[in-house]
Amino acid sequence: MTKIKNMIPFNKPYLHGRELVYIAQSVASGKISGDGLYTKKCHEFFEAKYKFKRALLTTSCTDALEMAAILLNIKEGDEVILPSFTFVSTANAFVLRGAKLVFADSCEDNPNIDPLQIEALVTSRTKAIVVVHYAGVACDMDRIMAVADRSGIPVVEDAAQAIDSYYNGKALGSIGKLGTFSFHETKNIISGEGGLLAINDLNFMQRAEIIREKGTNRSSFFRGEVDKYGWVDIGSSFLPSDIIAAYLFAQLENVDLIQARRIAIWKTYYGTLLTIAEQSGRFTLPNLPKYATNNAHMFYLVCDSIETRSKLISHMKARGVHAVFHYLSLHKSDFFDKKHDGRELKNSDRYTDCILRLPMFFELSDSDVEQVLDSIIEFFV
Ligand SMILES: *Cc1c(COP(=O)(O)O)cnc(C)c1O
């Protein structure tokens, strides 16, 4: 049995320290429900830094996606095009409105949705195109927006993983009509659970506020625009407590610090593994298109088979390193299998079998990174 140097988890939520100061201030302010002092600070931060026309904090990215589906008036039988290789919430939000999901395959050379597939799947019933910036790496947005604009179909960017990442200089989440972000503890910037709806078409703003406040016009009431508030539309409770926003704001203030460390870890992984990948021929590394920046949300390998991946996971585990895989193609899930139209989505299935994610978090030390790399090198060389 190899001696384990150190146990390295897959993720560890980052605490800068200011979070606790701001939470104390929020509590002392006497208002800890939604849309308090720190929620406003977060909204201003997002609008200023990433040029979203408006930002609204939500309790999760899942909730932001549900808001997007309501805002787009998705109804029974409407078609929604989305990738199969994604988190279940991307799909569920639209299923809850009765949508018919039309799954598109990923690209050959990266897990993002293939724009050619989108084009082929558009019909007169298509009411939304939902794209996912996998690992925080931009989808091919010019081509996607060209297809969408030609057919007048709104685009929603599931940018859950894509904070502080750009497509040709534009922040991800600012390009489609709506963008959604997650601050779940596994993401780059966190608040435990938390999310954001980025609104880039102001026509959605008034109704978004109403949907977020249980279907009432309470937000207008607080601004003094109406003298009483009441029930005006469908909605739910999508706004987070100001305590969550207080935690989040401390993270946002430190986004550059957090990103610099994550990117350094990513580059060390990449630099060391590139030759191993080439020499062994048994896995490939992430491919970054020219138009995309890298926000180091994730570092993953694409193994040559599910067998290689399973063996590598066990090998790394025996050396104290917790590497994980994710996303089982949604078109093959228990819930959707029988509803799928039967098209083969071979890239989505390949990523389902072959992607392996390495530990990636702010506090991963240089010696941790070395231990992760050693465990991989030992396996392939
Ligand atoms: C994390 C994630 C979500 C869900 O985010 P929550 O904030 O946990 O609801 C949705 N889509 C993608 C692509 C994700 O990675």
The ligand as an ORCA input file, in Angstrom:
! r2SCAN-3c Opt
* xyz 0 1
  C     -24.146     24.421    -10.642
  C     -24.952     24.451    -11.874
  C     -26.336     24.736    -11.874
  C     -27.143     24.818    -10.619
  O     -26.765     25.810     -9.731
  P     -27.487     25.920     -8.313
  O     -27.085     27.290     -7.849
  O     -26.948     24.828     -7.459
  O     -28.962     25.818     -8.522
  C     -26.992     24.850    -13.075
  N     -26.352     24.688    -14.245
  C     -25.040     24.393    -14.302
  C     -24.371     24.244    -15.633
  C     -24.302     24.245    -13.119
  O     -22.994     23.949    -13.176
*
